[in-house]
Amino acid sequence: MVVSDSIREISGIGEKTAALYAKLNIYTVRDLITHYPRGYEEWRDIVGIGEMMAEQVNAVRAFVISEPRTVHARRNMSITSFRIKDESGACDVVYFNMPYIKNSIQSGRQYIFRGRTSLKNNRITLENPKLVSPEEFERNVHRLSPVYPTTKGLSVNAISKAVRMAIGSLSFGEDYFPKEMRQKYKLMDYKEALMGIHFPSCRDEMITARQRLVFEEFLFFIVSVMVLKDMAVREINDCPMMRVDACQELIGRLPYELTNAQKNVWAQIEYDMCSTHLMNRLVQGDVGSGKTILAVLSMLMCVMNHYQAAFMAPTEVLANQHYESVLELTEKYGLPFKPVLLTSALNAKQKRRIKESISLGTVNVIIGTQAILQSDVDFYNLRLVITDEQHRFGVKQREAFAQKGIQPHILVMSATPIPRTLALILYGDLDISVMKEMPSNRLPIKNCVVNTSYRKKAYEFIEKEVTAGRQAYVICPMVEASDEIAGESALENVIDYTQKLKETLPKLRIEALHGQMKSVLKNSIIEDFAAHNIDVLVSTTVIEVGINVPNATVMLVENAERFGLAQLHQLRGRVGRGAYQSYCIFINCSEQENATERLEVLNKSNDGFFISSEDMRLRGPGDLFGIRQSGQFHFSIGDIYQDSDILQNAQQCAAELYKAYIENDKQPPNGYEGFWRYYEDNISSGVDFINI
């Protein structure tokens, strides 16, 4: 078996099961073995009830001392409870929506219960514990069992079994990392790393395995960036543009003065577009720093030079918002824009008409999603491509334009405040402009970090803001309740939270939003929120980019301790976009001191660059598989903040590898043939690492 084989080559996976795997974007054996665990179930020794710690998973051996009874707290919610006791103390056991558990429990009998504890009214309660036989407990104690992202109909055990069979059936041969490279960077053998990440015998083995896989992911990414940089250096601008007075006139007519940072970056962009080489520039500016007007000025310069400009956004909603903004500016200032919106949501007739206008040159500003890159989209004279947020302009996009005979200027706009040391590695193929100055008319967001006892006041505050005509977001880390992985049963989820909030605030229009929804429904909900048909949007982090609702003034984040600081800052950027004072409430559900210290950084600062640096400093190795850090880079296993030291080692290694490759006339040096063969076969052509 080879990694490019279909997963149907694995015993037990037929057509129906393969369709379930497809929902997780798993089609090949490679997809399966790189479907890494999102965490591990770690079974610890049995403790006495009196020794149990709140907000931790504990196993106890105790007698049931009361008859289980079930009450219906509200519609769709039943609670079954009873009391247990051992030599060290007693506590309550509670099961939610599991009335059938009564059939398995007898008063007076001893059981092993394993589950998460909570502290309510100064009393420890064991919630939804699993009943474990002595034999099962002995089998699993001190072991790490993988827990995978899954889907309905496909269990964690089924995925684990398939992964084990796949690894056992693959012919690995010699590791494509040479021995001297593995020794220098203390890297595990690839096959051992795969087994160590999926089926670790201990935590140390898992950490070592993960280091190899993270290093590999970063290394191939950086090598790809270097290849792209090498290509970009030779890209001559055969049609340099001329500076135009219209740009300075627009700047003078704006109702605000550009910040010094905006002026400096605009001068850099203007210079690039007039130079003899094509622009490859990243404009990195915090949320609200004024990147959009720079995009408009760039498009104006392009159009005034009689060329077309394209603006690519990651979502249809954001593309539509950019389109509406350009229309408004065109009308207000009499700009020579002839804009058009191209997304996959259009019907066939609309697409055909728009594509014809693009090819004839009757439109000069094309705004859209990836639909712009389709093979049947022919441009008249495209010379500028601007990409916005999470849309890393990569190899595939360049190839798509190159096949059309187009070599455009590239301007990448990012609100992800990555520390400069990391940005220089991750964006090695781009010139970097940083805007740290905020426009003077922006009201700073007021922040507070509170514990769960503040929820009632937070709800009252949201109701007050909505009554005043404003809107609010509520962020939960989970889509729906889960008892798959230790700790997740204690996390707030969008489905249940929405119902709870509707009951708590019955006068408000409250809706749910999450990434598992179909695109049509998701877009409809976002548009309804933007149109103020919804007062409160309960969502996962799917809203961190792509929604611009100036009327939203409150952001409430549940389980804030489970997110990276940079991601929380991105979420906070959804408010404070209008003329009203905005607020962000971070609810810390953890009693751990380091969680409080991390969140206090957000409480004290709205500076994204400072926050990202603190995030890198404070995030430790303890949360290896927490909720993934978000932003522009979604690596399969690596995290640019938590793994910044590995990233820098990978950058050093990549520089050495690529230097030797170039010096050897782009032929693999002795001993590194396997590495470059693997790169050519599996990375440069098969996986677009640049477009993560």
C-alpha positions as CSV (number, residue, x, y, z in Angstrom):
1,M,0.0,0.0,0.0
2,V,1.2,3.6,-0.8
3,V,0.0,6.9,0.7
4,S,-1.7,8.0,-2.5
5,D,-4.0,5.0,-2.4
6,S,-7.7,5.5,-1.7
7,I,-8.8,4.7,1.8
8,R,-11.0,2.0,0.3
9,E,-7.9,0.0,0.0
10,I,-8.0,-0.4,3.8
11,S,-9.8,-3.5,5.0
12,G,-13.3,-2.7,6.3
13,I,-13.7,0.6,4.5
14,G,-16.4,0.3,1.8
15,E,-18.3,2.9,-0.2
16,K,-20.6,4.0,2.7
17,T,-17.7,4.4,5.2
18,A,-15.6,6.2,2.6
19,A,-18.4,8.7,2.2
20,L,-18.3,9.3,6.0
21,Y,-14.5,9.9,5.8
22,A,-15.1,12.3,2.9
23,K,-17.0,14.5,5.3
24,L,-13.7,14.9,7.2
25,N,-11.8,15.5,3.9
26,I,-10.2,12.1,4.1
27,Y,-9.9,10.4,0.7
28,T,-6.4,8.8,0.6
29,V,-4.2,6.9,3.0
30,R,-2.1,10.0,3.4
31,D,-5.2,12.0,4.4
32,L,-5.9,9.3,7.0
33,I,-2.5,9.0,8.6
34,T,-2.2,12.8,8.8
35,H,-5.6,13.1,10.5
36,Y,-3.9,13.6,13.8
37,P,-5.6,13.3,17.2
38,R,-7.0,16.5,18.6
39,G,-6.3,15.2,22.1
40,Y,-5.8,12.1,24.3
41,E,-7.9,10.4,26.9
42,E,-5.4,9.9,29.8
43,W,-6.6,7.5,32.5
44,R,-5.1,8.3,35.9
45,D,-5.2,6.3,39.2
46,I,-8.4,6.0,41.3
47,V,-8.6,8.7,43.9
48,G,-10.8,9.1,47.0
49,I,-13.9,11.3,46.7
50,G,-12.3,13.6,49.3
51,E,-9.2,14.0,47.0
52,M,-11.1,15.0,43.9
53,M,-10.2,18.3,42.3
54,A,-12.8,20.5,40.6
55,E,-12.7,20.9,36.8
56,Q,-10.6,17.7,36.4
57,V,-11.4,14.2,35.2
58,N,-11.3,11.8,38.2
59,A,-11.9,8.1,38.7
60,V,-13.4,7.0,42.0
61,R,-14.5,3.6,43.4
62,A,-17.5,4.2,45.6
63,F,-20.9,2.9,46.8
64,V,-24.2,4.3,45.6
65,I,-26.0,5.4,48.8
66,S,-29.3,6.8,47.3
67,E,-31.8,5.7,44.7
68,P,-31.3,7.4,41.3
69,R,-34.1,9.8,40.4
70,T,-34.8,11.7,37.3
71,V,-36.4,15.2,37.0
72,H,-37.2,17.3,33.9
73,A,-35.6,20.7,34.5
74,R,-36.9,22.1,31.2
75,R,-38.0,21.0,27.8
76,N,-35.4,18.7,26.3
77,M,-33.5,18.5,29.5
78,S,-33.6,15.7,32.1
79,I,-31.4,15.3,35.1
80,T,-30.7,12.0,36.8
81,S,-28.9,12.2,40.1
82,F,-27.9,10.1,43.1
83,R,-25.2,10.2,45.9
84,I,-22.1,8.1,46.2
85,K,-19.7,7.5,49.1
86,D,-16.3,6.0,49.9
87,E,-14.0,6.1,53.0
88,S,-12.8,9.7,52.2
89,G,-16.1,11.4,51.6
90,A,-19.3,11.6,49.6
91,C,-20.6,13.6,46.5
92,D,-23.4,13.9,44.1
93,V,-23.4,12.2,40.7
94,V,-25.4,13.9,37.9
95,Y,-26.3,12.7,34.4
96,F,-27.9,15.1,31.8
97,N,-30.4,13.6,29.3
98,M,-29.5,10.0,30.3
99,P,-32.6,8.8,32.2
100,Y,-31.8,5.2,31.1
101,I,-28.7,5.2,33.4
102,K,-31.0,4.3,36.2
103,N,-31.2,0.8,34.8
104,S,-27.5,0.3,35.3
105,I,-27.3,1.7,38.9
106,Q,-28.4,-0.1,42.1
107,S,-28.3,1.5,45.6
108,G,-25.8,-0.3,47.9
109,R,-23.5,-1.5,45.1
110,Q,-20.0,-0.4,44.4
111,Y,-18.9,1.0,41.0
112,I,-16.0,2.7,39.4
113,F,-17.1,6.1,38.1
114,R,-14.8,8.2,35.8
115,G,-15.7,11.7,34.8
116,R,-15.3,15.4,35.1
117,T,-16.1,17.1,38.4
118,S,-17.6,20.6,38.9
119,L,-17.9,22.8,41.9
120,K,-21.4,24.2,42.5
121,N,-22.4,25.9,45.7
122,N,-19.1,24.8,47.3
123,R,-20.1,21.1,46.6
124,I,-18.2,18.8,44.3
125,T,-20.4,17.1,41.7
126,L,-19.4,14.3,39.3
127,E,-21.0,15.0,35.9
128,N,-21.9,12.4,33.3
129,P,-19.3,9.9,34.5
130,K,-18.6,6.7,32.7
131,L,-19.3,3.4,34.4
132,V,-16.1,1.4,34.1
133,S,-15.5,-2.2,34.9
134,P,-12.4,-3.1,36.9
135,E,-11.0,-5.0,33.9
136,E,-11.4,-2.0,31.6
137,F,-9.8,0.3,34.1
138,E,-6.8,-1.9,34.5
139,R,-6.4,-2.1,30.7
140,N,-6.5,1.7,30.3
141,V,-4.9,3.2,33.4
142,H,-1.8,5.3,32.6
143,R,-2.4,5.0,28.8
144,L,-3.0,7.8,26.3
145,S,-5.8,6.9,23.9
146,P,-6.2,9.1,20.8
147,V,-9.3,11.2,20.3
148,Y,-9.9,12.3,16.6
149,P,-12.1,14.9,15.0
150,T,-15.0,12.8,13.8
151,T,-18.4,12.9,12.3
152,K,-21.8,11.3,12.9
153,G,-21.6,7.6,12.0
154,L,-17.8,7.4,12.3
155,S,-16.5,6.6,15.8
156,V,-13.1,7.4,17.3
157,N,-12.5,3.7,17.7
158,A,-13.2,3.1,14.0
159,I,-10.7,5.9,12.9
160,S,-8.1,4.6,15.3
161,K,-8.4,1.0,14.0
162,A,-8.2,2.3,10.4
163,V,-5.1,4.4,11.1
164,R,-3.4,1.4,12.8
165,M,-4.1,-0.8,9.8
166,A,-2.9,1.9,7.3
167,I,0.4,2.4,9.1
168,G,0.9,-1.3,9.4
169,S,0.3,-1.9,5.7
170,L,2.4,1.0,4.3
171,S,5.9,0.3,2.9
172,F,7.9,3.1,4.4
173,G,11.4,2.3,3.2
174,E,14.2,4.6,4.3
175,D,13.3,7.9,6.0
176,Y,13.4,10.8,3.5
177,F,15.0,12.9,6.3
178,P,18.7,11.9,6.1
179,K,20.2,10.5,9.3
180,E,22.5,13.5,9.9
181,M,19.5,15.9,9.7
182,R,17.5,13.8,12.2
183,Q,20.5,13.7,14.5
184,K,21.2,17.5,14.3
185,Y,17.6,18.5,15.0
186,K,16.9,15.5,17.4
187,L,14.1,14.2,15.2
188,M,12.4,10.8,15.5
189,D,12.2,8.5,12.5
190,Y,9.0,9.2,10.4
191,K,7.3,5.8,10.9
192,E,8.1,5.9,14.7
193,A,6.7,9.5,14.8
194,L,3.4,8.4,13.1
195,M,3.0,5.6,15.6
196,G,4.0,7.9,18.5
197,I,1.5,10.6,17.6
198,H,-1.4,8.1,17.0
199,F,-0.6,5.5,19.6
200,P,1.9,6.9,22.2
201,S,3.0,4.6,25.0
202,C,3.5,7.7,27.2
203,R,3.3,11.5,27.1
204,D,7.0,11.9,26.4
205,E,6.8,9.7,23.3
206,M,3.8,11.7,22.0
207,I,5.7,15.0,22.5
208,T,8.8,13.7,20.7
209,A,6.7,12.4,17.8
210,R,4.8,15.6,17.5
211,Q,8.1,17.6,17.3
212,R,9.2,15.6,14.3
213,L,5.8,16.0,12.5
214,V,5.6,19.8,13.3
215,F,9.2,20.3,12.2
216,E,8.4,18.4,8.9
217,E,5.3,20.5,8.2
218,F,7.1,23.8,8.8
219,L,10.2,22.7,6.8
220,F,8.2,21.8,3.7
221,F,6.2,25.0,4.0
222,I,9.4,27.2,4.3
223,V,11.1,25.3,1.4
224,S,8.0,26.0,-0.7
225,V,8.2,29.7,0.3
226,M,11.9,29.8,-0.8
227,V,11.1,28.2,-4.2
228,L,8.4,30.8,-4.6
229,K,10.7,33.6,-3.6
230,D,13.2,32.4,-6.1
231,M,10.5,32.5,-8.8
232,A,9.4,36.0,-7.8
233,V,12.8,37.6,-7.9
234,R,12.9,37.0,-11.7
235,E,9.4,38.5,-12.3
236,I,10.0,41.7,-14.3
237,N,7.3,44.3,-14.4
238,D,7.1,44.8,-18.2
239,C,4.3,47.4,-17.8
240,P,5.4,49.9,-15.1
241,M,2.6,52.2,-14.0
242,M,2.6,55.9,-13.7
243,R,1.8,57.8,-10.5
244,V,-1.6,59.5,-10.9
245,D,-3.0,62.7,-9.3
246,A,-6.4,61.0,-8.7
247,C,-4.9,59.1,-5.7
248,Q,-3.7,62.2,-3.9
249,E,-7.0,63.9,-4.7
250,L,-8.9,61.1,-3.1
251,I,-6.7,61.2,0.0
252,G,-7.4,64.9,0.3
253,R,-11.2,64.4,0.0
254,L,-11.5,61.8,2.7
255,P,-13.3,62.8,5.9
256,Y,-10.2,61.9,7.9
257,E,-6.5,62.2,7.6
258,L,-4.4,59.1,6.8
259,T,-2.2,58.1,9.7
260,N,1.6,58.3,9.2
261,A,1.7,54.5,9.0
262,Q,-0.9,54.6,6.2
263,K,1.0,57.3,4.3
264,N,4.3,55.3,4.6
265,V,2.7,52.1,3.4
266,W,0.9,53.8,0.5
267,A,4.3,55.3,-0.6
268,Q,5.8,51.7,-0.6
269,I,2.9,50.3,-2.7
270,E,3.0,53.3,-5.1
271,Y,6.8,52.8,-5.6
272,D,6.3,49.0,-6.1
273,M,3.7,49.4,-8.8
274,C,5.9,51.9,-10.7
275,S,9.1,49.9,-10.4
276,T,10.7,47.5,-12.9
277,H,9.8,44.4,-10.8
278,L,6.4,43.1,-9.9
279,M,5.0,43.9,-6.4
280,N,4.8,41.1,-3.9
281,R,3.8,42.9,-0.7
282,L,2.1,42.0,2.6
283,V,0.4,44.8,4.4
284,Q,0.1,43.6,8.0
285,G,-2.1,45.9,10.1
286,D,-4.2,45.3,13.2
287,V,-8.0,45.2,13.0
288,G,-9.2,48.8,12.3
289,S,-5.8,50.2,11.2
290,G,-7.1,51.3,7.8
291,K,-5.9,48.7,5.3
292,T,-9.1,48.9,3.1
293,I,-8.4,52.5,1.9
294,L,-4.9,51.4,0.8
295,A,-6.5,48.7,-1.3
296,V,-8.9,51.2,-2.8
297,L,-6.0,53.6,-3.6
298,S,-4.0,50.7,-5.2
299,M,-7.0,49.8,-7.4
300,L,-7.5,53.5,-8.3
301,M,-3.9,53.8,-9.5
302,C,-4.3,50.6,-11.5
303,V,-7.5,51.7,-13.1
304,M,-6.2,55.1,-13.9
305,N,-3.3,53.4,-15.7
306,H,-6.0,51.6,-17.8
307,Y,-5.7,48.2,-16.2
308,Q,-8.0,45.8,-14.4
309,A,-7.7,45.1,-10.6
310,A,-9.0,42.1,-8.7
311,F,-9.9,41.9,-5.0
312,M,-10.2,38.3,-3.6
313,A,-11.9,37.6,-0.3
314,P,-12.1,34.3,1.6
315,T,-15.9,34.3,1.9
316,E,-18.9,35.3,-0.2
317,V,-20.2,37.5,2.6
318,L,-16.9,39.5,2.8
319,A,-16.6,39.7,-1.0
320,N,-20.1,41.2,-1.0
321,Q,-19.2,43.7,1.7
322,H,-16.2,44.8,-0.2
323,Y,-18.3,45.2,-3.4
324,E,-20.9,47.3,-1.6
325,S,-18.1,49.5,-0.1
326,V,-16.5,50.0,-3.5
327,L,-19.9,50.9,-5.0
328,E,-20.4,53.5,-2.2
329,L,-17.0,55.1,-2.6
330,T,-17.4,55.1,-6.4
331,E,-20.7,57.0,-6.1
332,K,-19.5,59.3,-3.3
333,Y,-16.2,60.4,-4.9
334,G,-16.9,59.9,-8.6
335,L,-14.2,57.3,-8.9
336,P,-13.7,55.7,-12.4
337,F,-14.5,52.2,-11.0
338,K,-16.7,49.9,-13.0
339,P,-16.9,47.1,-10.4
340,V,-18.4,43.6,-10.7
341,L,-19.0,40.9,-8.1
342,L,-18.1,37.3,-9.0
343,T,-18.9,34.4,-6.6
344,S,-20.1,30.8,-6.8
345,A,-23.5,31.9,-5.5
346,L,-24.4,33.5,-8.8
347,N,-26.5,31.5,-11.3
348,A,-25.2,30.3,-14.6
349,K,-26.7,33.2,-16.6
350,Q,-25.3,35.9,-14.2
351,K,-21.8,34.3,-14.3
352,R,-21.8,34.1,-18.1
353,R,-22.7,37.8,-18.4
354,I,-20.1,38.9,-15.8
355,K,-17.3,36.8,-17.3
356,E,-18.0,38.3,-20.7
357,S,-17.7,41.8,-19.3
358,I,-14.4,40.9,-17.7
359,S,-13.0,39.5,-20.9
360,L,-14.2,42.5,-22.9
361,G,-12.7,45.0,-20.4
362,T,-16.0,46.7,-19.8
363,V,-15.5,46.3,-16.1
364,N,-12.2,47.3,-14.4
365,V,-12.6,46.1,-10.8
366,I,-13.4,42.5,-10.2
367,I,-14.3,41.5,-6.6
368,G,-15.0,38.0,-5.6
369,T,-13.9,34.7,-4.0
370,Q,-11.8,31.8,-5.5
371,A,-14.4,31.9,-8.4
372,I,-12.1,34.6,-9.9
373,L,-9.5,31.9,-10.5
374,Q,-11.7,29.6,-12.6
375,S,-10.2,28.5,-15.9
376,D,-13.1,30.1,-17.9
377,V,-12.5,33.6,-16.4
378,D,-10.5,35.5,-19.0
379,F,-9.3,39.0,-18.1
380,Y,-8.8,41.8,-20.5
381,N,-5.7,43.3,-18.9
382,L,-5.5,42.4,-15.2
383,R,-2.4,43.9,-13.5
384,L,-3.2,43.9,-9.8
385,V,-4.5,41.2,-7.4
386,I,-5.4,42.1,-3.8
387,T,-6.1,39.2,-1.4
388,D,-7.8,39.8,1.9
389,E,-7.5,37.9,5.1
390,Q,-6.9,34.2,5.3
391,H,-6.4,34.0,1.6
392,R,-2.7,33.4,1.3
393,F,-1.8,34.0,-2.4
394,G,0.1,30.8,-3.2
395,V,1.5,28.6,-5.9
396,K,-1.8,27.4,-7.2
397,Q,-3.1,30.9,-7.6
398,R,0.0,32.1,-9.3
399,E,-0.1,29.1,-11.7
400,A,-3.8,29.9,-12.4
401,F,-3.0,33.4,-13.5
402,A,0.3,32.4,-15.3
403,Q,-1.8,29.9,-17.4
404,K,-3.9,32.9,-18.5
405,G,-0.7,34.7,-19.5
406,I,-1.0,37.1,-16.6
407,Q,1.8,38.3,-14.2
408,P,0.0,40.7,-11.8
409,H,1.2,42.8,-8.9
410,I,0.3,41.0,-5.6
411,L,-0.9,42.8,-2.5
412,V,-1.8,40.7,0.5
413,M,-3.8,42.3,3.3
414,S,-3.6,40.7,6.8
415,A,-5.1,41.6,10.2
416,T,-3.3,38.7,11.8
417,P,-0.7,40.4,14.0
418,I,2.1,37.9,13.8
419,P,5.4,38.9,15.5
420,R,7.9,40.1,13.0
421,T,10.4,37.3,13.7
422,L,7.8,34.8,12.6
423,A,6.4,36.9,9.8
424,L,9.8,37.0,8.1
425,I,9.8,33.2,8.1
426,L,6.2,32.6,7.1
427,Y,6.1,35.4,4.5
428,G,9.6,34.9,3.2
429,D,8.4,35.4,-0.4
430,L,6.8,38.8,0.4
431,D,8.0,42.3,1.2
432,I,6.4,43.2,4.6
433,S,4.7,46.5,5.5
434,V,3.5,46.9,9.1
435,M,0.9,49.4,10.3
436,K,0.8,49.7,14.1
437,E,-0.8,53.1,14.2
438,M,-4.6,53.3,14.6
439,P,-6.9,56.1,13.1
440,S,-7.7,58.7,15.7
441,N,-11.5,58.3,15.2
442,R,-11.5,54.7,16.5
443,L,-12.9,54.3,20.0
444,P,-10.7,51.8,22.0
445,I,-12.7,48.6,22.9
446,K,-13.4,48.3,26.7
447,N,-12.4,44.9,28.0
448,C,-13.1,42.8,31.0
449,V,-12.0,39.3,32.1
450,V,-14.5,37.7,34.5
451,N,-15.5,34.3,35.9
452,T,-18.7,32.4,35.4
453,S,-20.5,34.2,38.3
454,Y,-20.6,37.3,36.0
455,R,-22.8,35.6,33.3
456,K,-26.1,37.1,34.6
457,K,-24.6,40.6,34.6
458,A,-23.2,40.0,31.1
459,Y,-26.6,38.9,29.8
460,E,-28.2,42.0,31.3
461,F,-25.6,44.2,29.7
462,I,-26.2,42.5,26.3
463,E,-29.9,43.1,26.7
464,K,-29.2,46.8,27.5
465,E,-27.1,47.3,24.4
466,V,-29.7,45.6,22.2
467,T,-32.4,47.7,23.7
468,A,-30.3,50.7,22.7
469,G,-30.3,49.4,19.1
470,R,-27.0,47.6,19.1
471,Q,-26.1,43.9,18.4
472,A,-23.9,41.3,20.1
473,Y,-21.8,38.2,19.4
474,V,-21.4,35.2,21.8
475,I,-18.6,32.8,21.0
476,C,-18.5,29.2,22.2
477,P,-15.6,26.8,21.6
478,M,-17.8,23.8,20.6
479,V,-20.5,23.3,18.0
480,E,-22.4,20.8,20.1
481,A,-22.0,18.9,23.4
482,S,-19.3,16.2,23.4
483,D,-18.2,13.6,25.9
484,E,-15.6,12.1,23.5
485,I,-12.6,13.7,25.1
486,A,-11.8,14.5,28.7
487,G,-12.8,18.1,29.4
488,E,-14.9,18.8,26.4
489,S,-18.1,18.0,28.3
490,A,-17.4,21.1,30.4
491,L,-17.1,23.4,27.4
492,E,-19.9,25.6,26.2
493,N,-21.4,24.7,22.8
494,V,-23.3,26.7,20.3
495,I,-26.4,24.4,20.0
496,D,-27.2,24.3,23.7
497,Y,-26.1,27.8,24.5
498,T,-28.4,29.3,21.9
499,Q,-31.4,27.5,23.4
500,K,-30.4,28.6,26.9
501,L,-29.9,32.2,25.8
502,K,-33.3,32.2,24.1
503,E,-34.9,31.1,27.3
504,T,-32.9,33.7,29.4
505,L,-33.5,36.6,27.0
506,P,-36.9,35.8,25.3
507,K,-37.4,39.3,23.9
508,L,-34.2,39.2,21.8
509,R,-33.8,37.7,18.4
510,I,-31.0,35.1,18.9
511,E,-29.6,32.7,16.2
512,A,-26.8,30.1,16.0
513,L,-24.0,30.0,13.5
514,H,-21.3,27.3,13.1
515,G,-19.0,25.9,10.5
516,Q,-20.9,22.6,10.1
517,M,-23.8,24.4,8.5
518,K,-24.2,24.4,4.7
519,S,-22.8,27.5,3.0
520,V,-26.2,28.8,1.9
521,L,-27.6,28.7,5.4
522,K,-24.4,30.1,6.9
523,N,-24.4,33.1,4.5
524,S,-28.1,33.7,5.0
525,I,-27.6,33.9,8.8
526,I,-24.6,36.3,8.4
527,E,-26.6,38.5,6.0
528,D,-29.5,38.6,8.4
529,F,-27.2,39.6,11.2
530,A,-25.6,42.3,9.0
531,A,-29.2,43.5,8.1
532,H,-30.1,43.7,11.9
533,N,-32.7,40.9,11.6
534,I,-30.8,39.2,14.4
535,D,-29.8,40.8,17.7
536,V,-27.4,38.2,19.1
537,L,-25.4,35.8,17.1
538,V,-24.1,32.7,19.0
539,S,-21.2,31.3,17.0
540,T,-18.0,29.4,16.9
541,T,-14.8,31.1,15.7
542,V,-16.2,30.9,12.2
543,I,-17.0,34.6,12.5
544,E,-13.4,35.7,13.3
545,V,-13.0,36.9,9.8
546,G,-15.5,37.7,7.1
547,I,-18.1,39.7,9.0
548,N,-18.2,43.4,9.2
549,V,-21.2,44.7,11.2
550,P,-20.5,48.2,12.6
551,N,-23.6,48.0,14.7
552,A,-22.3,45.1,16.8
553,T,-20.9,46.5,20.1
554,V,-20.6,43.5,22.4
555,M,-18.4,40.4,22.1
556,L,-18.9,37.8,24.8
557,V,-16.4,34.8,24.7
558,E,-17.2,31.7,26.7
559,N,-14.3,29.4,27.9
560,A,-11.9,32.2,26.8
561,E,-9.1,30.3,28.5
562,R,-9.3,27.7,25.7
563,F,-8.3,30.0,22.9
564,G,-4.9,31.5,21.9
565,L,-4.6,35.2,22.7
566,A,-4.0,36.1,19.1
567,Q,-7.3,34.4,18.1
568,L,-9.2,36.1,20.9
569,H,-7.8,39.4,19.6
570,Q,-9.1,38.5,16.1
571,L,-12.5,37.7,17.5
572,R,-12.5,41.0,19.4
573,G,-11.9,42.7,16.1
574,R,-15.5,41.9,15.1
575,V,-16.7,44.8,17.4
576,G,-15.5,48.3,17.6
577,R,-16.0,48.8,13.8
578,G,-18.6,51.6,14.1
579,A,-19.1,54.9,15.8
580,Y,-20.4,53.3,19.0
581,Q,-18.4,52.4,22.1
582,S,-17.8,48.6,22.0
583,Y,-17.1,46.0,24.7
584,C,-15.5,42.6,25.0
585,I,-16.3,40.2,27.9
586,F,-13.9,37.2,28.3
587,I,-15.4,34.6,30.6
588,N,-12.7,32.5,32.2
589,C,-14.1,29.1,33.2
590,S,-10.7,27.9,34.6
591,E,-9.4,28.3,38.1
592,Q,-5.8,27.9,36.9
593,E,-3.5,30.8,37.6
594,N,-1.8,30.8,34.2
595,A,-5.1,31.1,32.4
596,T,-5.9,34.2,34.3
597,E,-2.4,35.7,33.6
598,R,-2.9,35.1,29.8
599,L,-6.3,36.6,29.7
600,E,-5.2,39.7,31.6
601,V,-3.0,40.6,28.6
602,L,-6.2,41.1,26.6
603,N,-7.7,43.0,29.5
604,K,-4.9,45.5,29.5
605,S,-4.1,45.9,25.8
606,N,-5.8,46.3,22.4
607,D,-2.5,46.2,20.6
608,G,-2.5,43.0,18.4
609,F,1.3,43.0,17.9
610,F,2.0,43.2,21.7
611,I,-0.7,40.5,22.3
612,S,0.8,38.1,19.7
613,S,4.2,38.5,21.3
614,E,2.8,37.8,24.7
615,D,0.8,34.8,23.3
616,M,4.1,33.4,22.1
617,R,5.7,33.9,25.5
618,L,2.9,32.6,27.6
619,R,1.6,29.6,25.7
620,G,3.4,26.6,27.1
621,P,3.7,23.0,25.9
622,G,1.0,21.8,28.2
623,D,-1.8,22.6,25.8
624,L,-0.5,20.7,22.8
625,F,-3.9,19.9,21.4
626,G,-6.1,22.6,22.7
627,I,-8.4,24.6,20.4
628,R,-6.2,25.4,17.4
629,Q,-4.6,28.8,17.1
630,S,-6.3,30.5,14.3
631,G,-5.4,33.2,11.8
632,Q,-3.9,33.0,8.4
633,F,-2.0,29.7,8.9
634,H,-3.9,26.5,9.5
635,F,-1.2,23.8,9.7
636,S,-2.3,20.3,10.3
637,I,-0.4,19.9,13.6
638,G,2.0,22.9,14.0
639,D,1.2,26.1,15.8
640,I,3.3,29.2,14.9
641,Y,3.0,30.6,18.4
642,Q,3.4,27.5,20.6
643,D,6.0,25.9,18.2
644,S,7.9,29.1,17.4
645,D,11.2,27.4,18.4
646,I,10.6,24.5,16.1
647,L,9.6,27.0,13.4
648,Q,12.9,28.8,13.7
649,N,14.9,25.5,13.6
650,A,12.9,24.5,10.5
651,Q,13.8,27.8,8.9
652,Q,17.5,27.3,9.6
653,C,17.3,23.8,8.2
654,A,15.4,24.9,5.1
655,A,18.0,27.7,4.4
656,E,20.8,25.1,4.6
657,L,19.0,22.6,2.4
658,Y,18.0,25.2,-0.3
659,K,21.5,26.8,-0.3
660,A,23.0,23.4,-1.0
661,Y,20.4,22.7,-3.6
662,I,21.1,25.9,-5.5
663,E,24.8,25.5,-5.3
664,N,24.5,22.1,-6.8
665,D,22.7,23.5,-9.9
666,K,19.3,22.7,-8.5
667,Q,20.2,19.0,-8.1
668,P,19.9,17.1,-4.8
669,P,23.3,17.0,-3.0
670,N,24.6,13.6,-2.0
671,G,22.6,12.0,0.8
672,Y,19.6,14.3,0.2
673,E,18.1,12.7,-2.9
674,G,15.3,11.1,-0.8
675,F,14.3,14.4,0.7
676,W,14.1,16.3,-2.6
677,R,12.4,13.3,-4.3
678,Y,9.7,13.3,-1.6
679,Y,9.3,17.1,-1.9
680,E,8.8,16.9,-5.7
681,D,6.4,13.9,-5.5
682,N,4.3,14.9,-2.5
683,I,4.7,18.6,-1.7
684,S,5.4,20.9,-4.7
685,S,2.8,19.2,-6.9
686,G,0.5,17.5,-4.5
687,V,0.0,19.8,-1.6
688,D,-0.1,23.6,-1.8
689,F,1.7,24.4,1.4
690,I,1.9,28.0,0.4
691,N,-1.8,28.2,0.4
692,I,-2.4,27.0,3.9
